[in-house]
Amino acid sequence: MRAMHLPQTRLDGTPFADGELDEKALLIVNVASRCGLAPQYTGLEALQKRFGSERFTVLGVPCNQFAGQEPGTPEEIQSFCSATYGTTFPLAAKTDVNGVRQDPLYRELTAFPDAAGEAGEVQWNFEKFLLDGAHNIVARFRPTVEPESDEVIAAIERVLA
């Protein structure tokens, strides 16, 4: 199996610790502080608290490609997330999820179809991709799917079973 191109750098510029994301199921979400969907941070944190363990984590990936809704510095983004939503899940460095500078991770993720069978570019902030512990993509949820929806929770439970 080929290795998934997971983020190597945290939002603060430090590297993820060796093995920190290995063998964990991941819910990878492109996030933006100034987006109307930012209240989804609450649901993402609830998933982190409910399922976060040695076997699962939410991984936020800040992105400023959608209407400039994540313009802040790493410090501003981190402060907003922790102060406003109490987030504890890791945030990767700001990343392009579409276009000519698309991160290799998102090249792989966007090839995976959603429940309607549609693959392709990330549509907006808060698009979610679920990876199993071997980092195979198992589900894709479009931005308006709430983190604590039955379909997301059921998919996480299947991966962790």
C-alpha positions as CSV (number, residue, x, y, z in Angstrom):
1,M,0.0,0.0,0.0
2,R,1.3,3.5,-0.8
3,A,1.7,6.0,2.0
4,M,-0.8,8.8,2.2
5,H,0.8,12.3,2.1
6,L,-0.3,13.4,5.6
7,P,0.6,16.9,6.8
8,Q,4.1,17.1,8.2
9,T,3.8,20.5,9.9
10,R,1.5,21.8,12.5
11,L,-0.1,25.2,12.3
12,D,2.6,26.7,14.6
13,G,5.4,25.5,12.2
14,T,6.6,22.7,14.3
15,P,6.7,19.2,12.8
16,F,4.2,16.6,13.9
17,A,5.9,14.1,16.2
18,D,7.2,10.9,14.6
19,G,4.3,8.5,14.5
20,E,1.8,11.0,15.9
21,L,-0.7,10.4,13.2
22,D,0.3,6.8,12.3
23,E,-2.3,4.1,12.7
24,K,-5.0,6.5,13.7
25,A,-8.3,7.0,12.0
26,L,-8.4,10.6,10.9
27,L,-11.3,13.0,10.1
28,I,-9.5,15.5,8.0
29,V,-11.4,18.8,7.6
30,N,-10.4,22.0,5.8
31,V,-11.3,24.8,8.2
32,A,-11.8,28.5,8.1
33,S,-12.4,30.9,11.1
34,R,-14.4,33.5,9.2
35,C,-16.7,31.0,7.4
36,G,-20.4,30.8,8.2
37,L,-19.8,27.1,8.8
38,A,-17.3,27.9,11.6
39,P,-19.7,26.8,14.2
40,Q,-18.9,23.2,13.0
41,Y,-15.8,23.6,15.1
42,T,-18.1,22.8,18.1
43,G,-19.2,19.5,16.5
44,L,-15.6,18.6,15.5
45,E,-14.5,19.2,19.0
46,A,-17.4,17.0,20.3
47,L,-16.2,14.2,18.0
48,Q,-12.6,14.7,19.3
49,K,-13.8,14.4,22.9
50,R,-16.1,11.4,22.1
51,F,-13.7,9.4,19.9
52,G,-10.3,11.0,20.4
53,S,-8.0,8.4,21.7
54,E,-4.9,6.7,20.6
55,R,-6.9,5.4,17.6
56,F,-8.7,8.6,16.3
57,T,-8.3,12.3,15.9
58,V,-9.8,15.2,14.0
59,L,-7.2,17.0,12.0
60,G,-8.0,20.6,11.0
61,V,-6.4,21.9,7.9
62,P,-6.8,25.7,7.7
63,C,-7.4,26.9,4.1
64,N,-7.8,30.5,2.8
65,Q,-9.0,29.5,-0.7
66,F,-12.7,30.1,-0.2
67,A,-13.6,33.8,-0.2
68,G,-10.5,34.6,1.9
69,Q,-12.2,33.2,5.0
70,E,-9.0,32.1,6.7
71,P,-6.6,35.1,6.3
72,G,-5.1,35.0,9.8
73,T,-1.6,34.2,11.0
74,P,-1.0,30.9,12.6
75,E,-1.2,32.5,16.0
76,E,-4.5,34.2,15.2
77,I,-6.0,31.0,13.8
78,Q,-4.9,29.0,16.9
79,S,-6.2,31.6,19.3
80,F,-9.5,31.8,17.5
81,C,-10.0,28.1,17.6
82,S,-9.1,27.5,21.2
83,A,-10.7,30.7,22.6
84,T,-13.9,30.6,20.6
85,Y,-14.5,26.8,20.3
86,G,-12.2,25.2,22.9
87,T,-10.6,23.1,20.2
88,T,-8.0,20.5,21.3
89,F,-7.5,18.6,18.1
90,P,-4.4,19.3,16.0
91,L,-4.3,21.9,13.3
92,A,-1.9,21.5,10.3
93,A,-0.2,24.3,8.5
94,K,-2.4,26.4,6.2
95,T,-2.9,24.5,3.0
96,D,-4.2,24.8,-0.6
97,V,-6.9,22.2,-1.1
98,N,-7.6,23.0,-4.8
99,G,-5.9,24.5,-7.8
100,V,-2.3,24.6,-9.1
101,R,-0.8,24.6,-5.6
102,Q,-3.0,21.8,-4.3
103,D,-1.3,19.9,-1.5
104,P,-0.5,16.3,-2.4
105,L,-2.8,15.1,0.4
106,Y,-5.7,16.8,-1.2
107,R,-4.8,15.5,-4.6
108,E,-5.4,12.0,-3.1
109,L,-8.5,13.0,-1.0
110,T,-10.4,14.8,-3.8
111,A,-10.1,11.7,-6.0
112,F,-12.4,9.9,-3.6
113,P,-16.2,10.2,-4.2
114,D,-18.8,11.4,-1.8
115,A,-22.0,9.5,-1.0
116,A,-23.5,10.6,-4.3
117,G,-20.6,9.2,-6.2
118,E,-19.0,12.6,-7.0
119,A,-15.3,13.1,-6.7
120,G,-13.4,16.3,-7.5
121,E,-12.5,19.6,-5.9
122,V,-13.3,20.5,-2.4
123,Q,-16.5,22.6,-2.7
124,W,-16.1,24.9,0.4
125,N,-14.7,25.1,3.9
126,F,-15.5,22.2,6.3
127,E,-15.4,19.4,3.8
128,K,-14.6,16.2,5.7
129,F,-12.6,13.1,4.8
130,L,-12.5,10.0,7.0
131,L,-9.5,7.8,6.9
132,D,-9.1,4.4,8.6
133,G,-6.2,3.5,10.8
134,A,-4.2,2.4,7.7
135,H,-5.0,5.8,6.1
136,N,-7.3,4.4,3.4
137,I,-10.0,7.0,2.6
138,V,-13.4,5.5,3.6
139,A,-15.8,8.4,3.4
140,R,-16.2,11.9,2.2
141,F,-18.7,14.4,3.6
142,R,-19.5,17.7,1.9
143,P,-19.3,20.9,3.8
144,T,-23.0,21.1,4.9
145,V,-22.9,17.7,6.6
146,E,-22.7,18.4,10.3
147,P,-19.8,16.7,12.1
148,E,-22.2,15.1,14.6
149,S,-24.6,13.9,12.0
150,D,-25.7,10.3,12.2
151,E,-23.8,9.5,9.0
152,V,-20.5,10.8,10.2
153,I,-20.8,9.2,13.6
154,A,-21.8,5.8,12.1
155,A,-18.8,6.0,9.7
156,I,-16.4,6.8,12.6
157,E,-17.9,3.9,14.7
158,R,-17.4,1.5,11.7
159,V,-13.8,2.5,11.3
160,L,-13.1,2.1,15.1
161,A,-15.0,-1.2,15.4
